[in-house]
């Protein structure tokens, strides 16, 4: 009975990591989908998203074309982007900064600037060695056929213009984004 209770607590706790109340986004880089969630419930599913040319993982430097894995928030919104709409992440996160500092990828000064920005609920510096200006965007004038054939971004998550317009119904500054 104790084992059952212990297992149930672990399973419940694990499900709560992603199932907080309110609208949030789940980007599955393997399935290449973006789900709009409300708590544990899926409100919308966008298929055939595109990610960075070099896949998803830990971003090691500006220009590596990797989509970062982790938990982010929408830090700014550009409704007039040349990608139609752009929802910018609060990248690099505190976890990204800690890992980068540990691996010698950023200086302690850059690390502290990132930590301070998060502490004050500001956009972290976008000009560190880890890069920046990452988020979710549409295609703008790009060819939708290419979007469906390959991952083409420099580290962002891309949707079609129709998808990004629909996503606008749910997304706002502060929306949580989980990229796995």
Secondary structure, DSSP 8 states (H G I E B T S, - for coil): -HHHHHHHHHHHHHHHTT--SSEEEEEETTTTEEEEEETTEEEEEEES-B-BTT-EE---STT---EE-EEEEEEEEETT-TTS-EEEE--S-HHHHHHHHHTTSS-HHHHHHHHHHHHTT----SSSTT----EEE--TTS-HHHHHHS--BSS-EE--HHHHHHHTTT--TT-EEEE-
